[in-house]
Amino acid sequence: MWQIIQHFAQGRTFGPHVYVLFALLAAVLLLGFASLFAGLASFVERRIAARMMSRVGPNRVGPQGILQFVADGLKLILKEDLCPAGGDSVLFRIAPYFVFAGMLGTFVALPFSVHMVAADLDVGILYVISITALVVVGIILGGWSSNSKWALFGGLRSAAQIVSYEIPVALTILNPVLLAGALSTQSMIGAQGGLPWDWFIFHSPFSFLAFFVYFIAALAEGNRTPFDLPEAESELVAGYCTEYSGFRFVVFFFAEWANLWIMSAIAVICFLGGWRVPFVSVAAMSAAWYWVLAGLAVFTLKTLLLVFVVIQLRWTLPRMRMDQMMGMCWKCLIPIAFACILGTMTWMLLIDWASSAGAISRGVMFAIGVVILLHYIRRTVFNYRADSATYKTMTGRSAWYPPW
């Protein structure tokens, strides 16, 4: 393998079979990572939900319930795969795979470290935004082909929601694209620094606001609470996947949990410095394998922290109404996203990134970000201690070690 890497470094080429082999290897690795992450995310989400509600959560299968997602997956795969008698059987069966293809295709352009990316495309971020359109196709097909009004309502809701919120997502991503001067995900990370005040989120007040607009819009595009109207259990049973069972039912939720990594990774790439290690240049990271692994650790840690916030929000905020959700997109987020683009371009013309004025502005924005982060941590710790005290009062057990 090392000889092959050296050949690539020397500019040598290989036959088509070698490139096909590398493509298959990358597909297997990405599928394995997405599968493992989706399973663990489902377990972590249920444990966080239980802790926030002073419950225990899954804790029987494996140490502390860590293998619960394996048991659930095997149970659903062994279930009978049913197709509604009045539905379109062909479209009903292939719909989950459109959702799966849109999810897995996104991982191709997401870098994990300086050399760890399946395809460093020149238009990587544009590809990421475009490939997610397959998810909309799969959801609409699943809702329509089920011949169920609940599934159809869920599919139409999801289509309207995803198509609408793709606009503020794309507009806010334009801010780091303007700052980096490139559409490549690796180039966007390379244009940032390893230290927090050198990240694009702290470039100006407009990029700072663009990050939060992106985060809200990404929650809605991923059907996450408080924007989970396509799967509103209290209204639509299970939304577009109401009639699904067995393996195809798993695929929908597999894509939803894997999307946690995708939306968080895009935020890390565009606004939070990606895999950059503090005080280490891109050239130094490219030359040593241990810096590549350090970049992987930094990128993973940043992404998992955002995933934790997304999961926490699900059990914190109430679900919005459909008119509130659409009104917020078209009346609030899109105008703010346009204002952020114009503000970022104006800021780039007036204040140079490397100047003293640019350093001062980044320092001020970083201080504001630290204050917001400390307030968030303080509230989280306060609520956790309150829930732990309630749990111990009700059960007589410590919240750290739930019973087997």
C-alpha positions in Angstrom: 0.0 0.0 0.0 2.8 2.4 0.8 4.4 1.7 -2.5 1.2 2.6 -4.3 1.0 5.8 -2.3 4.6 6.6 -3.4 3.7 5.9 -7.0 0.8 8.4 -6.8 3.1 11.0 -5.2 5.5 10.6 -8.1 2.7 11.3 -10.6 2.5 7.7 -12.0 -0.8 6.4 -13.2 -2.4 2.9 -13.0 -4.9 0.9 -15.0 -8.6 1.2 -14.6 -8.9 -1.9 -12.4 -6.7 -0.2 -9.7 -9.0 2.8 -9.6 -12.0 0.6 -9.5 -10.4 -1.3 -6.6 -9.7 1.9 -4.7 -13.3 3.1 -5.3 -14.7 -0.2 -4.0 -12.4 0.0 -1.0 -13.5 3.6 -0.2 -17.2 2.6 -0.6 -16.8 -0.3 1.9 -14.9 1.9 4.4 -17.5 4.7 4.2 -20.4 2.2 4.4 -18.8 0.6 7.5 -18.2 4.0 9.1 -21.8 5.2 8.4 -23.3 1.9 9.6 -21.3 2.0 12.9 -21.9 5.6 13.5 -25.7 5.3 12.8 -26.0 2.4 15.2 -24.0 4.1 18.0 -25.9 7.3 17.4 -29.2 5.6 18.0 -27.9 4.1 21.2 -26.4 7.4 22.5 -29.6 9.3 21.5 -31.8 6.9 23.5 -29.4 7.2 26.5 -29.4 11.0 26.4 -33.2 11.0 26.1 -33.5 8.8 29.1 -31.1 10.8 31.2 -32.9 14.1 30.3 -36.2 12.4 31.4 -34.7 10.9 34.5 -35.1 7.4 33.1 -32.6 4.5 32.6 -32.7 3.8 28.9 -31.4 0.7 27.1 -28.9 -1.0 29.5 -29.4 -4.8 29.2 -27.8 -5.9 26.0 -24.0 -5.7 26.4 -22.1 -3.4 28.8 -24.4 -0.5 29.7 -26.6 -1.5 26.8 -24.0 -0.7 24.1 -25.1 -3.6 21.9 -28.8 -2.6 21.9 -28.6 -1.2 18.4 -27.2 -4.5 17.1 -30.2 -6.4 18.7 -32.7 -3.9 17.3 -31.1 -4.1 13.8 -31.1 -7.9 13.7 -34.7 -8.0 14.9 -35.9 -5.6 12.2 -33.9 -7.3 9.5 -35.5 -10.6 10.4 -39.0 -9.1 10.3 -41.3 -9.8 7.3 -40.9 -7.3 4.5 -44.5 -6.3 3.7 -45.8 -4.2 0.7 -49.2 -2.6 0.8 -51.7 -4.4 -1.5 -52.9 -1.1 -3.0 -49.5 0.5 -3.4 -47.0 0.6 -6.2 -44.7 -2.3 -5.3 -41.8 -1.3 -7.5 -41.5 2.3 -6.3 -42.3 1.2 -2.7 -39.4 -1.2 -2.7 -36.8 1.1 -4.3 -37.7 4.3 -2.4 -35.5 3.6 0.7 -32.5 3.0 -1.5 -32.7 6.6 -3.0 -32.6 7.9 0.6 -29.6 5.6 1.3 -27.8 6.6 -1.9 -28.2 10.3 -1.1 -26.8 9.7 2.4 -23.9 7.6 1.4 -23.0 9.7 -1.6 -22.5 12.7 0.6 -19.7 10.9 2.5 -17.6 10.8 -0.6 -16.6 14.5 -0.5 -16.4 14.8 3.3 -12.8 14.9 4.5 -11.8 13.3 7.8 -8.2 14.5 7.7 -5.6 16.0 5.4 -5.3 12.9 3.2 -8.4 11.1 4.4 -11.1 11.9 1.8 -12.6 9.6 -0.8 -12.7 12.2 -3.5 -11.3 15.8 -3.1 -13.5 17.3 -5.7 -12.9 20.9 -6.9 -16.7 21.5 -6.4 -16.9 19.3 -3.3 -19.3 21.5 -1.3 -21.6 21.9 -4.4 -21.6 18.2 -4.8 -22.6 17.7 -1.2 -25.5 20.1 -1.5 -26.6 18.5 -4.8 -26.4 14.8 -3.9 -28.8 15.2 -1.1 -31.6 15.8 -3.6 -31.8 12.0 -3.9 -33.1 11.9 -0.3 -36.1 14.0 -1.3 -36.8 11.7 -4.2 -36.8 8.6 -2.0 -39.1 10.2 0.6 -41.6 11.4 -1.9 -41.6 7.9 -3.6 -42.0 6.2 -0.3 -44.9 8.4 0.8 -46.8 8.2 -2.5 -46.3 4.5 -3.3 -47.5 3.4 0.1 -51.1 4.2 -0.8 -51.7 5.7 2.7 -52.8 9.2 3.4 -50.5 9.4 6.5 -47.5 8.4 4.4 -48.5 10.8 1.6 -48.9 13.7 4.0 -45.5 12.9 5.5 -43.9 12.7 2.1 -45.4 16.0 1.0 -44.4 17.7 4.2 -40.8 16.4 3.9 -40.5 17.5 0.3 -41.7 21.0 1.0 -39.5 21.2 4.1 -36.3 19.9 2.5 -36.7 21.9 -0.7 -37.4 25.1 1.3 -34.6 24.8 3.8 -32.0 23.8 1.2 -32.0 27.5 0.2 -30.8 29.0 3.5 -28.3 26.1 3.8 -26.8 26.8 0.4 -26.8 30.6 1.0 -25.0 30.3 4.3 -22.4 28.0 2.9 -21.6 30.7 0.4 -20.0 32.7 3.2 -17.1 30.3 3.8 -16.9 29.7 0.0 -16.3 33.5 -0.4 -13.8 33.5 2.4 -11.9 30.5 1.0 -12.2 31.4 -2.6 -12.9 27.7 -3.5 -15.6 25.1 -3.5 -13.3 22.2 -2.5 -13.9 21.0 1.1 -10.2 20.5 1.6 -9.4 24.0 0.3 -12.0 25.5 2.7 -10.4 23.8 5.6 -6.9 24.8 4.5 -7.9 28.4 4.3 -8.7 28.4 8.0 -6.3 28.2 10.9 -5.9 25.7 13.7 -6.6 28.2 16.5 -10.3 28.9 17.1 -10.1 32.7 16.3 -8.8 31.7 12.9 -11.9 29.8 12.0 -14.4 31.2 9.5 -17.2 31.4 12.2 -15.3 34.2 13.9 -14.3 36.1 10.7 -17.0 38.7 11.1 -20.4 39.2 12.8 -22.0 38.1 9.5 -20.2 34.7 9.3 -21.0 34.2 13.0 -24.7 34.7 12.3 -24.4 32.5 9.2 -23.3 29.6 11.3 -26.4 29.7 13.4 -28.6 30.1 10.3 -27.0 27.1 8.8 -27.4 25.0 11.9 -31.1 25.8 12.2 -31.7 25.1 8.5 -29.7 21.9 8.6 -31.9 20.7 11.5 -34.9 21.3 9.4 -33.4 19.7 6.3 -32.6 16.6 8.3 -36.1 16.4 9.8 -34.7 16.8 13.3 -36.7 18.2 16.2 -38.2 20.8 16.4 -38.7 20.3 12.6 -39.7 16.6 12.6 -43.1 17.3 11.0 -42.7 14.6 8.3 -42.5 12.0 11.0 -44.9 13.6 13.6 -46.0 10.5 15.6 -48.8 12.4 17.2 -50.2 13.4 13.8 -49.1 11.0 11.1 -48.3 7.7 12.9 -44.7 7.5 11.4 -45.0 9.8 8.4 -43.7 8.6 5.0 -42.4 5.3 6.5 -45.7 4.3 8.1 -46.2 1.3 5.8 -42.6 0.1 5.8 -41.4 -2.9 7.8 -38.3 -5.0 8.2 -35.0 -4.0 6.4 -36.5 -1.1 4.4 -37.9 0.5 7.6 -34.3 0.3 9.0 -32.9 2.1 6.0 -34.9 5.3 6.6 -33.7 5.6 10.2 -30.2 4.5 9.2 -30.0 7.5 6.9 -31.5 9.8 9.5 -28.9 8.9 12.1 -26.1 9.0 9.6 -27.3 12.5 8.6 -26.3 13.6 12.1 -22.7 13.2 11.2 -23.2 14.8 7.7 -24.9 18.0 9.0 -22.3 18.4 11.8 -19.3 17.6 9.6 -20.4 20.2 7.0 -20.6 22.8 9.8 -17.1 21.8 11.0 -15.7 22.0 7.5 -17.2 25.4 6.6 -17.1 27.2 9.9 -15.1 25.4 12.6 -11.7 24.8 11.1 -12.2 21.2 10.0 -9.2 18.9 10.8 -6.7 21.7 11.4 -4.5 21.1 14.4 -3.4 24.2 16.3 0.1 25.5 15.6 0.6 23.0 12.8 0.6 24.0 9.1 -1.1 22.1 6.3 2.3 21.2 4.8 3.5 19.8 8.1 0.3 17.7 8.5 0.7 16.4 5.0 4.2 15.2 5.6 3.7 13.1 8.7 1.2 10.3 9.4 0.8 11.1 13.1 -0.4 14.6 12.2 -2.9 13.0 9.8 -4.2 10.9 12.7 -4.2 14.0 15.0 -6.3 15.8 12.3 -8.7 12.9 12.3 -9.1 13.1 16.1 -9.7 16.9 16.0 -12.3 16.6 13.2 -14.1 13.7 15.0 -14.2 15.5 18.3 -15.6 18.7 16.8 -18.2 16.8 14.8 -19.3 14.6 17.8 -19.7 17.7 20.0 -22.2 19.1 17.4 -23.9 15.8 17.1 -24.4 15.9 20.9 -26.0 19.3 20.6 -28.4 18.1 17.9 -29.4 15.1 20.0 -29.9 17.3 23.0 -32.2 19.7 21.1 -34.5 16.9 20.2 -35.4 16.4 23.8 -35.4 20.1 24.7 -37.6 21.9 22.1 -41.3 21.3 21.2 -42.3 20.6 17.7 -43.3 23.5 15.5 -46.4 23.8 13.4 -46.1 23.5 9.6 -47.0 27.2 9.0 -44.5 28.3 11.6 -41.8 26.2 10.1 -42.3 27.4 6.5 -42.8 31.0 7.7 -39.5 31.0 9.6 -37.7 29.7 6.5 -39.1 32.2 3.9 -39.6 35.2 6.2 -36.6 34.9 8.5 -33.8 32.6 7.5 -33.6 33.4 3.8 -33.5 37.2 4.2 -30.9 36.8 7.0 -28.8 34.5 4.8 -28.8 37.0 2.0 -27.8 39.8 4.5 -25.0 37.6 5.7 -23.6 37.2 2.2 -23.7 40.9 1.5 -22.2 41.7 4.9 -19.4 39.2 4.4 -18.5 40.6 1.0 -18.5 44.1 2.4 -16.4 43.0 5.4 -13.9 41.4 3.1 -13.5 44.6 1.1 -13.2 46.9 4.2 -11.1 44.7 6.6 -8.2 42.5 5.6 -8.1 39.1 7.3 -4.4 39.4 8.1 -4.5 43.0 9.3 -4.6 44.2 12.9 -8.2 45.3 12.5 -9.1 41.8 11.2 -7.3 40.2 14.2 -9.2 42.5 16.6 -12.6 41.7 15.1 -11.9 38.0 15.2 -10.8 38.3 18.8 -14.1 40.1 19.7 -16.2 37.5 17.9 -14.3 34.7 19.6 -14.9 36.3 23.0 -18.7 36.4 22.2 -18.6 32.8 21.1 -16.8 31.8 24.4 -19.5 33.6 26.4 -22.3 31.8 24.6 -20.5 28.4 25.0 -19.9 28.9 28.7 -23.6 29.8 29.2 -24.6 26.7 27.3 -22.3 24.5 29.4 -23.5 26.1 32.6 -27.2 25.4 31.8 -26.4 21.9 30.7 -24.5 21.1 33.9 -27.2 22.6 36.0 -30.0 20.6 34.4 -27.9 17.4 34.5 -27.3 17.8 38.2 -31.0 18.5 38.8 -32.1 15.4 36.8 -29.5 13.3 38.6 -30.8 14.4 42.0 -34.4 13.6 40.9 -33.4 10.2 39.6 -31.5 9.3 42.8 -34.5 10.5 45.0 -37.0 8.4 43.0 -34.9 5.2 42.6 -32.3 5.4 45.4 -29.6 4.7 42.7 -26.9 6.9 41.3 -27.6 8.3 37.9 -24.0 7.3 36.7 -24.6 3.5 37.1 -28.0 2.4 36.1 -29.0 -1.2 36.9 -28.4 -4.1 34.6 
